[in-house]
Amino acid sequence: MREARFRGVGTFLVLVTALGCGGRTSSLLLQRQARGPIAEEQAVAKGVQWVLEPSTQTKIQDGVEVSVTHTTMDYLDQFFRNQSIFGRYAGLNPFFPEQLVWYVKIANRSGQALRVNPDRFLLLDDRGNQYHFLSPDYSTALAEAKAPVGTATRGVFEEARPGYFGVGLPVGKLIGKSQQRYALLQMSGLQAGDLYDGVVYDGLVSFWSPHTEAKRLKLILNDIKTQFNPNGEAGKTLEFVFEFTANLRTQ
């Protein structure tokens, strides 16, 4: 009986190790990072630093003022240390160099309600690539893919329950999302929803880092709906376009 129990534990440990080594890549990360030429894909979503000019821009349409600012990793590292904003979650920058991040502020002085949906925002480069908005799930998936194998193994044992062989099968997910990272992304991110007249709303949006040879970028905040009728149907859609020159930062 003891030999059977030890064989069971050994089998479980091999399974845990195999899962930790081979099961770390989320299906989100297996998707193409850009809609563009396949040949461009290998130079997209690289851990590089960008210098975008002008870094801050503001545009106004129909009483809606939208400002965008490109945020560097250095700025984000400092921003997420602010305990007065993030409390006990402060200290971790939830973004990675493979992402390009903007701070967006929307001031609604239109006299109408707005409906904002960051999932509709786009980034274009001058090489024919289009990048979609990255939800918090992409950042957490990237964090899990970058985590050491031992992290996944510890996660299994932390969720394990006693069983026949002394070590039970895990209850819940094999690799749980980092609660701190996910909380910070939710707290700082620009969320979808309605903005009534007089509301000033801000947050961060991110995209995959564009092709390393891109020289011009276009950030498009589109599908911002307004002028709703009594049935809740939008009578008008606003689009804000911001253009940047792009260069890689040299160390």
N, C-alpha and C positions, 0 to 999 in steps of 0.2 A: 504493500500500500504506500509506504514512504517513497519507494522508487517511482511509483506511478505519479505521486504528487510532485516530486522533483522534476520528472520528465515533463509534466504539465506546465510547471513554472518555467522550465527552460524553453518550451515551445512558445509560451506567451512572451518571454523576453525576446526571442528571435523575431516574433511577429511585431513587437513594439519597435525593435531596431529597424526592421524592414520598412515599416510604415513611416518611421521618422526620417529615413534616408530617401525613400522613393515617393512619398505621398505629399510632398510639401508644396507643390505648385498648384495654385488655384486655377480653375478654368478661366477666370477673368484675365489672368496673365498669359494664357495661351492664345488669346485673341490677338489679331493684328492691332498694333498701337495706333495706326493711322489708316485712313482711307486714302490711298494714293498708290503709286507704282510699287509693285512688290519689291523691286530692286532697291527701293529707298528704305525698306523696313529695318535693315541691319544697322542703320545710323540714327535710328529714332529711339527715344527713351533712354538716352545715355546719361550717366552721372556727370554732367558738365555744368558750368556756371555761365549765365548769360548776362550781358549788359544790353538793356533795351532803352532806346531813346525815342521820344521823351518818356521818361519813366512814369510820369503822372500826367493824365489827361482828363478833361472834363467836357461833357457835351450836354446840351439841353434841347429837349423836344417837347412841345405841348405842355410846358410847365413841369416836366420831369427832368431832374438833373442827375446825371450819372457820372461818377468819378471812378477812375481805375488807376491803381498804382502797382507796378511790378515789384514784388517783394523778394529779396535775396534770401538765401539760406542763413546768412549771418543775421539778418534782421529777424527772421522767424525764430532762430535759436534764442535770441534775446526776448522777443515778444512772448514766447510760451513759458518763459521763466517768471512772468508777472503773476505773483500770487494774488494780488488785488483783483485780477480778472478771473484767473483760473483756479484759485483756492488750492485745495489739496491735490488737484490734478496737474499743477504747474510743474515745469521742469523738463518736459519732453517735447521736442519738435516732432509732430506727427507726420511731417512731410519728408520726402527724400529728394536728393539731387536729380533723380530721374523725372521729377515733376517740375512744371513751371507754374508758379502761383501768383495770383493777383489779389489785391485787396480791392473790393468793390463797395461803393457807397451809393445808395439810391435815395434821393430826396423827392418825395411826391408832393408837389405843389400844384397839381393839375386841376384840383376840384373834383377829381374822379378817383375811384378805386383802381388799383393796378393789380394784375396777377403776374407774378414772376415765377419762372421755372428754369433754374440753372441747368437742368438736364438738356435744355435746348441750346445752350451756349456752345459756341464753336471757336476753334483756333485754326487759322490757315497759315501756311508758309508759302514762300515764293517758288517752291519746288513741286507744287501740285499735291501737297499733302493736307488732309483735313483731320483735326484731332477733336475728340469729344470730351465733354466735361467728365471729370473723374469723381465718382461718388466716394464717400468714406470707405466703402467696401474694397475699392481698388487699393487704397493706402494700407488698409489692414492686411489685405492679401499680400501686398508687396513686403510688409513687415514680417509676415509669417514665412515668406519665401527666403528672406534674408536671415532669419533667426537660426542659430546653431542647432544641429540635430538634437543635442541634449535637451534643448528647450522643449521640443515636442515630446521627448520621452518623459521628462518630468511632468508635463501636462497630463499625460496619460495616467501616471501613478497618482497624481494629486486628485484625479477624478475617479480612481479605482475604488471598488468596494470589495470587502472580503468575500471570497467564493470557495469553491470546493478545493482548489489547489492552493489556497492561502492568499492568492492575488486574483481578484475578480476582474471581469471585463469592465472597461471604462463606461461610466454613465454619462451620456451627453456626447459632445463633439470630441474628436481626437485632439484637435488644435483649437482651443478657444481664442476668440479675438482678445487682443490686449484692451482691457477695459479703459485704461488710462488713455491710450491712443485714440480709441473710438470716441471716448468722451470729449477729448480735445477737438477732434474733427467736427463733432456735432456742435460743440459750444462756439467754435470759431467760424464754421462754414455758413455760406449764404444758402438759406433754405427756401424751398418752394412755398408759395402761399400768396395771400392777398395783402396789399398795402393800401390802407385808406389814406385819404387826403390829409396832408400834414405830417405823415410818418416819414422818418429818416431811418433807413435800415442799412446795415453794412455787414460784411463778412468776407471770407476768403473763397476763391474758386481755383481749381487746379486742373491742369492738362498734362499729358505726357510731354516731356521735353522734346522739342521739334528736331528735325534733321540737323545734324551738326554743321552742315554747310549752308543752312538757311541764312539769308541776309535781310529778309523783310518778313514781318509777322502781322497778321490781322486778327484782332480779337473781336468777335461778333457776339453781342448780347442781344439776342433776338427773341421773338415770340413773347414780348412783354405786352400783355393784353390790357385793354382799357375800354371805356365807354360801354359798359354793360347795360343790356336792356333788362326789363323785369324778369325775363326768363333766365338771366345769368349768362346770356350770350354776348361775347365781346363784339363791339362794333368797329374796333380799330386795334391794330397790332403795331407796336413800336419796335424799331431796331436801332441799336447803337453800335457803331463801328469805330474801332480804335486801331490805328496803324503805327507800327514801331519798326525802326531799324534794329537789327539784331547782330551782335558780335559776341564771340566767345571771350570770356574773361581770361586774360593771360596772367599767370602766377608771377 
